[in-house]
Amino acid sequence: MAFSGRLWLLSATFFFVFMGAGAQQAYLVPYLGKVTDWSQVKCGSIVALVYFSMLLFRVINVYLFPRWSDRRFTIVGGLTYLVFTIGMFAIPYVPSYPLAVFMSVFWGFGGALMWTGTAMQTLDIADKAGGRHGTGMGVLYSSTHAGWLAGAIVLGMLYDRLPDESAHLMYAAAAGFTLIGNVLSLFLPATGQALRETPPLLSLLKMVTRERALISGLLQFTAALAYGLILGAFGTYIEKTYGSQLIWVAIQFYPATRMVLSYMGGSLTDKIGHVPVLSGGFLSGVVGLVITVMWVNPYAVVIAALALGLLGSTVPVVAAAIVGDAADAKRRPLVYGIVFAWRDLGVAVAAFGSSVLGLKFSFDTVFMVFIYTFAACAVLSLYLGRFTRQDI
């Protein structure tokens, strides 16, 4: 069965939102270092706080807005992406760290809204297309990373060519791209009042600790470390080892790979199941980082970026498909929030932690930490197969 046009409109919305607000994340830390006198740790904390906030609001929003429609979640959440880019545009004029912290937390709140609303719509569309949850989420993720890639290229060209006193104009462009996505979201068809399940705390804890939810969440956490690594230490490693002219490898190859392979990973998940796709994704991350450590060559970082992109392509799509398979429509928002809160924690920890580790240890040591972690998750993915029939 074919997917409805709503999926393509959601995908177009995400393409432009991530071409703007999504892609600017790759330049946010160096931009803040350029236009403020904040330390590297302070600049890195702005990215980390977005994801710490998002992980909390993944679940809190379900309780705060149990009757908001999924469409409203998408629209209101998307507007916070626009507000953040406008705020960063203003930072050179109002270089207030507390203000930047507030903007990060606000964006995290909105990001949780947008992803929950859009994921629920996508899973509903997939239900009507024969239960192809992996393929539906793969389409959404491919569009997201296509926008991320386009934005990384365009915003990167602006960032490189603008003088320091005009660097904030990059955020004017980011806001413009994001606004296009916000406008497109207004054309989404009505989804009706949602009926989200909001169980008491004890029942919520039981959901969190069910084996399928717990293992899926842990795998999300470790897979997100790859994304956080790209935002944190990987670009710095390339700059110091091979020169700033190769930073584009980290910023562009990673989303390019995710753009291509997210759809393929989702389709493969529907055909051969969750476990082999998950295990293969983690093993690719291991291989890519081992090559980086063993072979000091620019081609090695290209391979690593591709391998980390493959890892990032498979795990979120499979995790969303697990939510679609393991929970009914009323429970899905909460299950999705539980599983993907782990993902946000992983990005925040890696983006902030890898930068801090890079100040204390060699890059090879940092990469070895990730290698062992990804290898352990490849094994844990196999164990997840024991719970394929478990509801969450």
Buried (B, 14 or more C-beta within 10 A) or exposed (E): EEBBEBBBBBBBBBBBBBBBBBBBBBBBBBBBBBBBEBEBEBBBBBBBBBBBBBBBBBBBBBEEBBEBBBBBBBBBBBBBBBBBBBBBBBBBEEBEBEEBBEBBBBBBBBBBBBBBBBBBBBBBBBBBBEBBBBBBBBBBBBBBBBBBBBBBBBBBEBBEEBEEEEBBBBBEBBBBBBBBBBEBBEEBEEBEEBEBBBEEEEEBEEBBEBEBBBBBBBBBBBBBBBBBBBBBBBBBBBBEBBEEEBBBBBBBBBBBBBBBBBBBBBBBBBEEBBBBBBBBBBBBBBBBBBBBBEEEEEEBBBBBBBBBBBBBBBBBBBBBBBBBBBBEBEBBBBBBBBBBBBBBBBBBBBBBBBBBBBEEEEBEEBBBBBBEBBBBBBEBBEEBBEBEEEBB
